[in-house]
Amino acid sequence: QVQLVESGGGLVQAGGSLRLSCVASGSFFAINAMRWYRQPPGKQRELVAGITRGGTTNYVDSVKGRFTISRDNAKNTVYLQMNSLKAEDTAVYYCNAAWGRNDLDFWGQGTQVTVSS
């Protein structure tokens, strides 16, 4: 199994940047894909970006060209670089891992990102 801990959230002005980190402990080698989700206030959680073991990435349309997901296997870490932030990016951001043969879901505790306009 795996444990996930996010960091890097905070308060930033519109147009600014933040980098989120998600450190995985446990059986990192069995992680098939890692994703960042977010949940804005009063809204449902949505997938923001994902990266497979092989490095293939995907993004929700609203963040394409602004956010970049990457992984450092040596550090058991996934990053989400967020540029040109907008007020609508305000949310709790969660790290997710699809683990093992059955792609079991594991979640971090979340990190708050607040973008002031």
KOLBA-987094 format. One record per atom (N, C-alpha, C): atom name; x negated, y negated, z negated; residue in three letters; residue number from 1. Coordinates in pm, whole numbers. Each point is the difference from the previous one (the first is absolute). Layout:
% KOLBA-987094
node atom=CA	c1=X	c2=Y	c3=Z	res=ALA	n=NUM
...
//
This chain:
% KOLBA-987094
node atom=N	c1=-84	c2=117	c3=0	res=GLN	n=1
node atom=CA	c1=84	c2=-117	c3=0	res=GLN	n=1
node atom=C	c1=-89	c2=-124	c3=0	res=GLN	n=1
node atom=N	c1=64	c2=-117	c3=2	res=VAL	n=2
node atom=CA	c1=-76	c2=-124	c3=11	res=VAL	n=2
node atom=C	c1=69	c2=-109	c3=-82	res=VAL	n=2
node atom=N	c1=-81	c2=-89	c3=-54	res=GLN	n=3
node atom=CA	c1=51	c2=-117	c3=-71	res=GLN	n=3
node atom=C	c1=-45	c2=-125	c3=78	res=GLN	n=3
node atom=N	c1=88	c2=-98	c3=7	res=LEU	n=4
node atom=CA	c1=-26	c2=-119	c3=79	res=LEU	n=4
node atom=C	c1=10	c2=-124	c3=-89	res=LEU	n=4
node atom=N	c1=-97	c2=-88	c3=15	res=VAL	n=5
node atom=CA	c1=0	c2=-125	c3=-76	res=VAL	n=5
node atom=C	c1=-24	c2=-116	c3=95	res=VAL	n=5
node atom=N	c1=97	c2=-92	c3=6	res=GLU	n=6
node atom=CA	c1=-13	c2=-116	c3=88	res=GLU	n=6
node atom=C	c1=-58	c2=-118	c3=-76	res=GLU	n=6
node atom=N	c1=-60	c2=-90	c3=75	res=SER	n=7
node atom=CA	c1=-48	c2=-126	c3=-56	res=SER	n=7
node atom=C	c1=-9	c2=-102	c3=113	res=SER	n=7
node atom=N	c1=-19	c2=-126	c3=-38	res=GLY	n=8
node atom=CA	c1=-23	c2=-103	c3=100	res=GLY	n=8
node atom=C	c1=117	c2=-93	c3=23	res=GLY	n=8
node atom=N	c1=114	c2=26	c3=-63	res=GLY	n=9
node atom=CA	c1=113	c2=-89	c3=17	res=GLY	n=9
node atom=C	c1=-23	c2=-132	c3=-71	res=GLY	n=9
node atom=N	c1=92	c2=-94	c3=24	res=GLY	n=10
node atom=CA	c1=-11	c2=-129	c3=-66	res=GLY	n=10
node atom=C	c1=87	c2=-104	c3=67	res=GLY	n=10
node atom=N	c1=-27	c2=-124	c3=-35	res=LEU	n=11
node atom=CA	c1=73	c2=-115	c3=54	res=LEU	n=11
node atom=C	c1=-88	c2=-70	c3=102	res=LEU	n=11
node atom=N	c1=56	c2=-26	c3=118	res=VAL	n=12
node atom=CA	c1=-76	c2=-65	c3=105	res=VAL	n=12
node atom=C	c1=92	c2=-92	c3=77	res=VAL	n=12
node atom=N	c1=-56	c2=-106	c3=54	res=GLN	n=13
node atom=CA	c1=79	c2=-92	c3=82	res=GLN	n=13
node atom=C	c1=23	c2=59	c3=139	res=GLN	n=13
node atom=N	c1=107	c2=-43	c3=61	res=ALA	n=14
node atom=CA	c1=28	c2=43	c3=137	res=ALA	n=14
node atom=C	c1=-118	c2=-33	c3=89	res=ALA	n=14
node atom=N	c1=-33	c2=95	c3=87	res=GLY	n=15
node atom=CA	c1=-116	c2=-15	c3=87	res=GLY	n=15
node atom=C	c1=-126	c2=60	c3=-57	res=GLY	n=15
node atom=N	c1=3	c2=36	c3=-128	res=GLY	n=16
node atom=CA	c1=-117	c2=57	c3=-64	res=GLY	n=16
node atom=C	c1=-13	c2=149	c3=22	res=GLY	n=16
node atom=N	c1=-99	c2=59	c3=-69	res=SER	n=17
node atom=CA	c1=-31	c2=142	c3=18	res=SER	n=17
node atom=C	c1=-15	c2=68	c3=-135	res=SER	n=17
node atom=N	c1=29	c2=128	c3=-1	res=LEU	n=18
node atom=CA	c1=-27	c2=88	c3=-113	res=LEU	n=18
node atom=C	c1=-42	c2=135	c3=54	res=LEU	n=18
node atom=N	c1=-78	c2=72	c3=-81	res=ARG	n=19
node atom=CA	c1=-34	c2=137	c3=35	res=ARG	n=19
node atom=C	c1=42	c2=91	c3=-114	res=ARG	n=19
node atom=N	c1=88	c2=92	c3=31	res=LEU	n=20
node atom=CA	c1=43	c2=100	c3=-97	res=LEU	n=20
node atom=C	c1=-89	c2=123	c3=11	res=LEU	n=20
node atom=N	c1=-25	c2=61	c3=-115	res=SER	n=21
node atom=CA	c1=-76	c2=124	c3=-5	res=SER	n=21
node atom=C	c1=82	c2=108	c3=-69	res=SER	n=21
node atom=N	c1=-19	c2=122	c3=44	res=CYS	n=22
node atom=CA	c1=66	c2=115	c3=-63	res=CYS	n=22
node atom=C	c1=-106	c2=107	c3=-16	res=CYS	n=22
node atom=N	c1=-35	c2=27	c3=-125	res=VAL	n=23
node atom=CA	c1=-101	c2=102	c3=-30	res=VAL	n=23
node atom=C	c1=71	c2=129	c3=-37	res=VAL	n=23
node atom=N	c1=-41	c2=106	c3=66	res=ALA	n=24
node atom=CA	c1=58	c2=132	c3=-26	res=ALA	n=24
node atom=C	c1=-96	c2=84	c3=-81	res=ALA	n=24
node atom=N	c1=52	c2=65	c3=-101	res=SER	n=25
node atom=CA	c1=-79	c2=96	c3=-76	res=SER	n=25
node atom=C	c1=68	c2=135	c3=8	res=SER	n=25
node atom=N	c1=-79	c2=103	c3=-15	res=GLY	n=26
node atom=CA	c1=56	c2=133	c3=14	res=GLY	n=26
node atom=C	c1=-45	c2=62	c3=131	res=GLY	n=26
node atom=N	c1=88	c2=72	c3=63	res=SER	n=27
node atom=CA	c1=-34	c2=75	c3=121	res=SER	n=27
node atom=C	c1=17	c2=-88	c3=124	res=SER	n=27
node atom=N	c1=-91	c2=-97	c3=14	res=PHE	n=28
node atom=CA	c1=9	c2=-93	c3=113	res=PHE	n=28
node atom=C	c1=-10	c2=71	c3=132	res=PHE	n=28
node atom=N	c1=-75	c2=110	c3=4	res=PHE	n=29
node atom=CA	c1=-23	c2=69	c3=126	res=PHE	n=29
node atom=C	c1=129	c2=57	c3=58	res=PHE	n=29
node atom=N	c1=100	c2=20	c3=-84	res=ALA	n=30
node atom=CA	c1=127	c2=60	c3=44	res=ALA	n=30
node atom=C	c1=102	c2=-105	c3=42	res=ALA	n=30
node atom=N	c1=-39	c2=-126	c3=0	res=ILE	n=31
node atom=CA	c1=92	c2=-106	c3=42	res=ILE	n=31
node atom=C	c1=4	c2=-4	c3=153	res=ILE	n=31
node atom=N	c1=118	c2=11	c3=55	res=ASN	n=32
node atom=CA	c1=17	c2=1	c3=145	res=ASN	n=32
node atom=C	c1=19	c2=-139	c3=58	res=ASN	n=32
node atom=N	c1=70	c2=-84	c3=-72	res=ALA	n=33
node atom=CA	c1=24	c2=-137	c3=45	res=ALA	n=33
node atom=C	c1=21	c2=-87	c3=-122	res=ALA	n=33
node atom=N	c1=-32	c2=-127	c3=17	res=MET	n=34
node atom=CA	c1=26	c2=-96	c3=-108	res=MET	n=34
node atom=C	c1=74	c2=-119	c3=59	res=MET	n=34
node atom=N	c1=87	c2=-55	c3=-81	res=ARG	n=35
node atom=CA	c1=88	c2=-107	c3=48	res=ARG	n=35
node atom=C	c1=12	c2=-109	c3=-106	res=ARG	n=35
node atom=N	c1=31	c2=-118	c3=47	res=TRP	n=36
node atom=CA	c1=40	c2=-110	c3=-87	res=TRP	n=36
node atom=C	c1=148	c2=-29	c3=26	res=TRP	n=36
node atom=N	c1=75	c2=-6	c3=-106	res=TYR	n=37
node atom=CA	c1=140	c2=-40	c3=4	res=TYR	n=37
node atom=C	c1=12	c2=-131	c3=-78	res=TYR	n=37
node atom=N	c1=112	c2=-67	c3=20	res=ARG	n=38
node atom=CA	c1=29	c2=-117	c3=-82	res=ARG	n=38
node atom=C	c1=149	c2=-8	c3=-30	res=ARG	n=38
node atom=N	c1=31	c2=-62	c3=-112	res=GLN	n=39
node atom=CA	c1=138	c2=-19	c3=-39	res=GLN	n=39
node atom=C	c1=21	c2=-144	c3=-41	res=GLN	n=39
node atom=N	c1=62	c2=-79	c3=88	res=PRO	n=40
node atom=CA	c1=29	c2=-139	c3=-35	res=PRO	n=40
node atom=C	c1=109	c2=-6	c3=-107	res=PRO	n=40
node atom=N	c1=11	c2=-109	c3=-69	res=PRO	n=41
node atom=CA	c1=103	c2=-13	c3=-104	res=PRO	n=41
node atom=C	c1=140	c2=25	c3=56	res=PRO	n=41
node atom=N	c1=72	c2=89	c3=-61	res=GLY	n=42
node atom=CA	c1=138	c2=27	c3=39	res=GLY	n=42
node atom=C	c1=16	c2=78	c3=129	res=GLY	n=42
node atom=N	c1=-110	c2=52	c3=55	res=LYS	n=43
node atom=CA	c1=7	c2=72	c3=127	res=LYS	n=43
node atom=C	c1=-57	c2=140	c3=-15	res=LYS	n=43
node atom=N	c1=21	c2=80	c3=104	res=GLN	n=44
node atom=CA	c1=-50	c2=136	c3=-3	res=GLN	n=44
node atom=C	c1=-149	c2=4	c3=32	res=GLN	n=44
node atom=N	c1=-62	c2=107	c3=-44	res=ARG	n=45
node atom=CA	c1=-141	c2=20	c3=31	res=ARG	n=45
node atom=C	c1=-15	c2=29	c3=149	res=ARG	n=45
node atom=N	c1=-103	c2=-58	c3=62	res=GLU	n=46
node atom=CA	c1=-24	c2=23	c3=143	res=GLU	n=46
node atom=C	c1=-146	c2=36	c3=24	res=GLU	n=46
node atom=N	c1=-21	c2=80	c3=104	res=LEU	n=47
node atom=CA	c1=-135	c2=37	c3=40	res=LEU	n=47
node atom=C	c1=-66	c2=-120	c3=69	res=LEU	n=47
node atom=N	c1=-120	c2=-32	c3=-42	res=VAL	n=48
node atom=CA	c1=-74	c2=-112	c3=58	res=VAL	n=48
node atom=C	c1=-105	c2=49	c3=98	res=VAL	n=48
node atom=N	c1=-80	c2=98	c3=-44	res=ALA	n=49
node atom=CA	c1=-110	c2=49	c3=83	res=ALA	n=49
node atom=C	c1=-39	c2=138	c3=-46	res=ALA	n=49
node atom=N	c1=-56	c2=78	c3=92	res=GLY	n=50
node atom=CA	c1=-45	c2=134	c3=-33	res=GLY	n=50
node atom=C	c1=-128	c2=32	c3=75	res=GLY	n=50
node atom=N	c1=-75	c2=95	c3=-55	res=ILE	n=51
node atom=CA	c1=-123	c2=45	c3=65	res=ILE	n=51
node atom=C	c1=-14	c2=149	c3=-25	res=ILE	n=51
node atom=N	c1=-30	c2=74	c3=107	res=THR	n=52
node atom=CA	c1=-14	c2=145	c3=-12	res=THR	n=52
node atom=C	c1=-143	c2=36	c3=-39	res=THR	n=52
node atom=N	c1=-19	c2=129	c3=-28	res=ARG	n=53
node atom=CA	c1=-135	c2=47	c3=-34	res=ARG	n=53
node atom=C	c1=-97	c2=-33	c3=112	res=ARG	n=53
node atom=N	c1=48	c2=7	c3=124	res=GLY	n=54
node atom=CA	c1=-87	c2=-28	c3=114	res=GLY	n=54
node atom=C	c1=-17	c2=-147	c3=32	res=GLY	n=54
node atom=N	c1=71	c2=-85	c3=-71	res=GLY	n=55
node atom=CA	c1=-18	c2=-143	c3=19	res=GLY	n=55
node atom=C	c1=104	c2=-67	c3=87	res=GLY	n=55
node atom=N	c1=99	c2=74	c3=45	res=THR	n=56
node atom=CA	c1=107	c2=-62	c3=79	res=THR	n=56
node atom=C	c1=85	c2=-87	c3=-90	res=THR	n=56
node atom=N	c1=29	c2=-120	c3=47	res=THR	n=57
node atom=CA	c1=75	c2=-95	c3=-82	res=THR	n=57
node atom=C	c1=135	c2=-35	c3=64	res=THR	n=57
node atom=N	c1=91	c2=-45	c3=-82	res=ASN	n=58
node atom=CA	c1=128	c2=-51	c3=50	res=ASN	n=58
node atom=C	c1=46	c2=-110	c3=-94	res=ASN	n=58
node atom=N	c1=79	c2=-92	c3=54	res=TYR	n=59
node atom=CA	c1=45	c2=-118	c3=-75	res=TYR	n=59
node atom=C	c1=145	c2=-30	c3=30	res=TYR	n=59
node atom=N	c1=67	c2=-57	c3=-98	res=VAL	n=60
node atom=CA	c1=132	c2=-55	c3=27	res=VAL	n=60
node atom=C	c1=-19	c2=-125	c3=85	res=VAL	n=60
node atom=N	c1=96	c2=-28	c3=87	res=ASP	n=61
node atom=CA	c1=-16	c2=-110	c3=96	res=ASP	n=61
node atom=C	c1=-29	c2=-134	c3=-67	res=ASP	n=61
node atom=N	c1=59	c2=-22	c3=-116	res=SER	n=62
node atom=CA	c1=-11	c2=-131	c3=-64	res=SER	n=62
node atom=C	c1=-141	c2=-33	c3=-50	res=SER	n=62
node atom=N	c1=-89	c2=101	c3=-7	res=VAL	n=63
node atom=CA	c1=-136	c2=-26	c3=-49	res=VAL	n=63
node atom=C	c1=-106	c2=24	c3=106	res=VAL	n=63
node atom=N	c1=40	c2=45	c3=117	res=LYS	n=64
node atom=CA	c1=-98	c2=26	c3=105	res=LYS	n=64
node atom=C	c1=-77	c2=-127	c3=35	res=LYS	n=64
node atom=N	c1=-131	c2=15	c3=9	res=GLY	n=65
node atom=CA	c1=-85	c2=-114	c3=31	res=GLY	n=65
node atom=C	c1=-42	c2=-79	c3=-123	res=GLY	n=65
node atom=N	c1=62	c2=28	c3=-115	res=ARG	n=66
node atom=CA	c1=-35	c2=-72	c3=-123	res=ARG	n=66
node atom=C	c1=-59	c2=93	c3=-107	res=ARG	n=66
node atom=N	c1=48	c2=121	c3=-7	res=PHE	n=67
node atom=CA	c1=-45	c2=97	c3=-101	res=PHE	n=67
node atom=C	c1=-85	c2=108	c3=67	res=PHE	n=67
node atom=N	c1=-98	c2=49	c3=-75	res=THR	n=68
node atom=CA	c1=-83	c2=109	c3=46	res=THR	n=68
node atom=C	c1=-16	c2=102	c3=-111	res=THR	n=68
node atom=N	c1=31	c2=126	c3=30	res=ILE	n=69
node atom=CA	c1=-20	c2=108	c3=-95	res=ILE	n=69
node atom=C	c1=-129	c2=74	c3=37	res=ILE	n=69
node atom=N	c1=-76	c2=37	c3=-101	res=SER	n=70
node atom=CA	c1=-123	c2=75	c3=25	res=SER	n=70
node atom=C	c1=-24	c2=93	c3=-118	res=SER	n=70
node atom=N	c1=-86	c2=98	c3=21	res=ARG	n=71
node atom=CA	c1=-32	c2=91	c3=-109	res=ARG	n=71
node atom=C	c1=-150	c2=25	c3=-4	res=ARG	n=71
node atom=N	c1=-51	c2=13	c3=-120	res=ASP	n=72
node atom=CA	c1=-141	c2=32	c3=-24	res=ASP	n=72
node atom=C	c1=-1	c2=133	c3=-73	res=ASP	n=72
node atom=N	c1=-25	c2=106	c3=75	res=ASN	n=73
node atom=CA	c1=6	c2=133	c3=-60	res=ASN	n=73
node atom=C	c1=-109	c2=20	c3=-106	res=ASN	n=73
node atom=N	c1=-111	c2=-66	c3=16	res=ALA	n=74
node atom=CA	c1=-108	c2=14	c3=-97	res=ALA	n=74
node atom=C	c1=39	c2=-58	c3=-136	res=ALA	n=74
node atom=N	c1=89	c2=-100	c3=4	res=LYS	n=75
node atom=CA	c1=43	c2=-64	c3=-125	res=LYS	n=75
node atom=C	c1=141	c2=43	c3=-40	res=LYS	n=75
node atom=N	c1=58	c2=92	c3=73	res=ASN	n=76
node atom=CA	c1=137	c2=45	c3=-28	res=ASN	n=76
node atom=C	c1=96	c2=-118	c3=-9	res=ASN	n=76
node atom=N	c1=-14	c2=-93	c3=90	res=THR	n=77
node atom=CA	c1=74	c2=-126	c3=-9	res=THR	n=77
node atom=C	c1=64	c2=-35	c3=134	res=THR	n=77
node atom=N	c1=121	c2=-53	c3=-10	res=VAL	n=78
node atom=CA	c1=68	c2=-57	c3=115	res=VAL	n=78
node atom=C	c1=22	c2=-148	c3=-26	res=VAL	n=78
node atom=N	c1=-15	c2=-79	c3=103	res=TYR	n=79
node atom=CA	c1=14	c2=-144	c3=-12	res=TYR	n=79
node atom=C	c1=114	c2=-51	c3=88	res=TYR	n=79
node atom=N	c1=53	c2=-112	c3=-39	res=LEU	n=80
node atom=CA	c1=94	c2=-72	c3=85	res=LEU	n=80
node atom=C	c1=-45	c2=-146	c3=2	res=LEU	n=80
node atom=N	c1=-61	c2=-39	c3=109	res=GLN	n=81
node atom=CA	c1=-41	c2=-140	c3=17	res=GLN	n=81
node atom=C	c1=119	c2=-77	c3=56	res=GLN	n=81
node atom=N	c1=40	c2=-102	c3=-72	res=MET	n=82
node atom=CA	c1=118	c2=-78	c3=37	res=MET	n=82
node atom=C	c1=-41	c2=-143	c3=28	res=MET	n=82
node atom=N	c1=16	c2=-43	c3=123	res=ASN	n=83
node atom=CA	c1=-34	c2=-136	c3=42	res=ASN	n=83
node atom=C	c1=125	c2=-75	c3=43	res=ASN	n=83
node atom=N	c1=-13	c2=-130	c3=8	res=SER	n=84
node atom=CA	c1=112	c2=-85	c3=44	res=SER	n=84
node atom=C	c1=128	c2=35	c3=-75	res=SER	n=84
node atom=N	c1=-11	c2=8	c3=-129	res=LEU	n=85
node atom=CA	c1=113	c2=43	c3=-82	res=LEU	n=85
node atom=C	c1=115	c2=-100	c3=7	res=LEU	n=85
node atom=N	c1=120	c2=55	c3=-6	res=LYS	n=86
node atom=CA	c1=123	c2=-79	c3=6	res=LYS	n=86
node atom=C	c1=81	c2=23	c3=-127	res=LYS	n=86
node atom=N	c1=92	c2=-91	c3=-27	res=ALA	n=87
node atom=CA	c1=83	c2=15	c3=-119	res=ALA	n=87
node atom=C	c1=76	c2=132	c3=1	res=ALA	n=87
node atom=N	c1=38	c2=44	c3=119	res=GLU	n=88
node atom=CA	c1=76	c2=125	c3=10	res=GLU	n=88
node atom=C	c1=-84	c2=125	c3=-24	res=GLU	n=88
node atom=N	c1=-130	c2=-17	c3=-17	res=ASP	n=89
node atom=CA	c1=-86	c2=113	c3=-38	res=ASP	n=89
node atom=C	c1=3	c2=24	c3=-151	res=ASP	n=89
node atom=N	c1=63	c2=-89	c3=-73	res=THR	n=90
node atom=CA	c1=10	c2=16	c3=-145	res=THR	n=90
node atom=C	c1=72	c2=129	c3=-35	res=THR	n=90
node atom=N	c1=-65	c2=83	c3=-81	res=ALA	n=91
node atom=CA	c1=55	c2=131	c3=-34	res=ALA	n=91
node atom=C	c1=-93	c2=70	c3=-98	res=ALA	n=91
node atom=N	c1=49	c2=109	c3=-55	res=VAL	n=92
node atom=CA	c1=-89	c2=93	c3=-69	res=VAL	n=92
node atom=C	c1=-50	c2=99	c3=105	res=VAL	n=92
node atom=N	c1=-130	c2=14	c3=9	res=TYR	n=93
node atom=CA	c1=-61	c2=88	c3=98	res=TYR	n=93
node atom=C	c1=-42	c2=131	c3=-68	res=TYR	n=93
node atom=N	c1=37	c2=111	c3=64	res=TYR	n=94
node atom=CA	c1=-27	c2=132	c3=-56	res=TYR	n=94
node atom=C	c1=-88	c2=80	c3=96	res=TYR	n=94
node atom=N	c1=-93	c2=71	c3=-57	res=CYS	n=95
node atom=CA	c1=-82	c2=93	c3=75	res=CYS	n=95
node atom=C	c1=66	c2=139	c3=-6	res=CYS	n=95
node atom=N	c1=-5	c2=70	c3=111	res=ASN	n=96
node atom=CA	c1=63	c2=132	c3=11	res=ASN	n=96
node atom=C	c1=-96	c2=96	c3=68	res=ASN	n=96
node atom=N	c1=-1	c2=124	c3=-47	res=ALA	n=97
node atom=CA	c1=-83	c2=102	c3=64	res=ALA	n=97
node atom=C	c1=86	c2=121	c3=33	res=ALA	n=97
node atom=N	c1=-20	c2=52	c3=119	res=ALA	n=98
node atom=CA	c1=61	c2=127	c3=40	res=ALA	n=98
node atom=C	c1=-105	c2=107	c3=-21	res=ALA	n=98
node atom=N	c1=28	c2=91	c3=-93	res=TRP	n=99
node atom=CA	c1=-106	c2=88	c3=-52	res=TRP	n=99
node atom=C	c1=32	c2=145	c3=24	res=TRP	n=99
node atom=N	c1=-99	c2=73	c3=43	res=GLY	n=100
node atom=CA	c1=10	c2=145	c3=5	res=GLY	n=100
node atom=C	c1=78	c2=52	c3=120	res=GLY	n=100
node atom=N	c1=18	c2=131	c3=-2	res=ARG	n=101
node atom=CA	c1=63	c2=70	c3=112	res=ARG	n=101
node atom=C	c1=142	c2=-50	c3=25	res=ARG	n=101
node atom=N	c1=70	c2=-36	c3=-104	res=ASN	n=102
node atom=CA	c1=140	c2=-41	c3=13	res=ASN	n=102
node atom=C	c1=18	c2=-151	c3=-2	res=ASN	n=102
node atom=N	c1=-109	c2=-76	c3=13	res=ASP	n=103
node atom=CA	c1=7	c2=-146	c3=0	res=ASP	n=103
node atom=C	c1=77	c2=-53	c3=-121	res=ASP	n=103
node atom=N	c1=-35	c2=48	c3=-117	res=LEU	n=104
node atom=CA	c1=63	c2=-51	c3=-121	res=LEU	n=104
node atom=C	c1=-31	c2=-149	c3=-14	res=LEU	n=104
node atom=N	c1=100	c2=-73	c3=-47	res=ASP	n=105
node atom=CA	c1=-17	c2=-144	c3=-18	res=ASP	n=105
node atom=C	c1=-52	c2=-33	c3=-139	res=ASP	n=105
node atom=N	c1=-103	c2=-83	c3=-3	res=PHE	n=106
node atom=CA	c1=-50	c2=-57	c3=-124	res=PHE	n=106
node atom=C	c1=-1	c2=-152	c3=13	res=PHE	n=106
node atom=N	c1=30	c2=-66	c3=-113	res=TRP	n=107
node atom=CA	c1=14	c2=-145	c3=2	res=TRP	n=107
node atom=C	c1=-87	c2=-66	c3=-107	res=TRP	n=107
node atom=N	c1=-47	c2=-120	c3=31	res=GLY	n=108
node atom=CA	c1=-64	c2=-81	c3=-101	res=GLY	n=108
node atom=C	c1=105	c2=-79	c3=-77	res=GLY	n=108
node atom=N	c1=-48	c2=-81	c3=-93	res=GLN	n=109
node atom=CA	c1=91	c2=-73	c3=-88	res=GLN	n=109
node atom=C	c1=48	c2=-131	c3=62	res=GLN	n=109
node atom=N	c1=-65	c2=-43	c3=106	res=GLY	n=110
node atom=CA	c1=39	c2=-123	c3=69	res=GLY	n=110
node atom=C	c1=-81	c2=-120	c3=-45	res=GLY	n=110
node atom=N	c1=-14	c2=-96	c3=91	res=THR	n=111
node atom=CA	c1=-68	c2=-125	c3=-31	res=THR	n=111
node atom=C	c1=80	c2=-114	c3=63	res=THR	n=111
node atom=N	c1=20	c2=-106	c3=-77	res=GLN	n=112
node atom=CA	c1=85	c2=-111	c3=44	res=GLN	n=112
node atom=C	c1=-79	c2=-94	c3=91	res=GLN	n=112
node atom=N	c1=61	c2=-32	c3=113	res=VAL	n=113
node atom=CA	c1=-53	c2=-104	c3=89	res=VAL	n=113
node atom=C	c1=105	c2=-109	c3=11	res=VAL	n=113
node atom=N	c1=-39	c2=-122	c3=-31	res=THR	n=114
node atom=CA	c1=90	c2=-114	c3=7	res=THR	n=114
node atom=C	c1=-62	c2=-106	c3=89	res=THR	n=114
node atom=N	c1=74	c2=-38	c3=103	res=VAL	n=115
node atom=CA	c1=-47	c2=-100	c3=94	res=VAL	n=115
node atom=C	c1=86	c2=-124	c3=-15	res=VAL	n=115
node atom=N	c1=-63	c2=-110	c3=-37	res=SER	n=116
node atom=CA	c1=75	c2=-125	c3=-19	res=SER	n=116
node atom=C	c1=-1	c2=-80	c3=130	res=SER	n=116
node atom=N	c1=115	c2=-57	c3=28	res=SER	n=117
node atom=CA	c1=13	c2=-77	c3=127	res=SER	n=117
node atom=C	c1=-23	c2=-148	c3=-23	res=SER	n=117
//
